Amino acid sequence: MILYPAVDIKGGKCVRLRQGEAHRETVFGDPVAMALHWQEQGARFLHVIDLDGSFDGEPVNLEVVRNICSRLSIPVQLGGGVRNLSTAAIYLEAGVERIIIGTVALEEPAAFEKMCAAYPGRFGVSLDTADGRIKTRGWVKDTGLSIDQVLPQLTEAGAAFLIFTDISLDGMQQGVNVPGIAHVCEISRIPVIAAGGVTRLEDVQALYPLGEKGLNGIITGRAIYEGTLNFKAAQAWLDAQA
C-alpha cells in the first residue's frame, strides 16, 4: 500500500485547506522544495493538486508542476482544473504520470470517456463527498448524487483508479471514516485511494486491512506538515506488513 504525501498549490505556494475552503488555508512554503522533501522521506508517489485550477476551472500552476516533475525521480499524480483532453495532454507532456478528474467526469461523461480512451490507464476519478453526496467544482457544488449512483458508469468509461475524499474530515485532523471507505472499496471494481482525516499512525493502521478489499493507497496532507503523522515511519510500517 502506498502512502501519498499531498502537495496542494495555491498562489504558487504549498498550502493546506480545511474542508476545501479557500479562505481557510495554511501556507507551508515552496511546493518544489516540499515535493523534494517528501521524496527524501521515502515517498513512492506524489499527490499534487492545483487548488487555483480547481476553483478557476483551468490550469494555473502549470510551471510549478512542470518544475516538480523535472526535479523528482518518483511519479506524480495531479488534479485540479483539468477539464479537457488538451489540458490533460499538456500536463502529461510536462511529466505528470496520471491525471485525476473530478468535475468533468460527472458533468461531461463523454469528454471523460474520450480522455480515458486517449491515454488508457492514466486517468482516475476523484469523488469527494459531504454527508454522502458528491461535490464538484472545487467542492462548492452539490451534485445530489452518491458514489453508488455514479461509480459504475465512471468505471465503464475507463477510470483506472478512484480517489475517495470525505470532505467533512479533510484537513480537520479528526481521524478517518473507515466504514465509509470500506463501503467504497466493496462497490468499486477499480483500485481505491483514501483521503481525508488521516491524522496519526493509528489512522493508517486502521485503513491497512482494507487493502484486501481494494484499497490501494492513502493520501495524507496536513498531518505530515504539522507533525501529527511521521511520514517516513508510516510508510515504513506499511512496508513491514508486506
Order of alpha helices (4+ residues) and beta strands (2+ residues): beta-beta-beta-alpha-beta-alpha-alpha-beta-alpha-beta-alpha-alpha-beta-beta-beta-alpha-beta-alpha-beta-alpha-beta-alpha-alpha
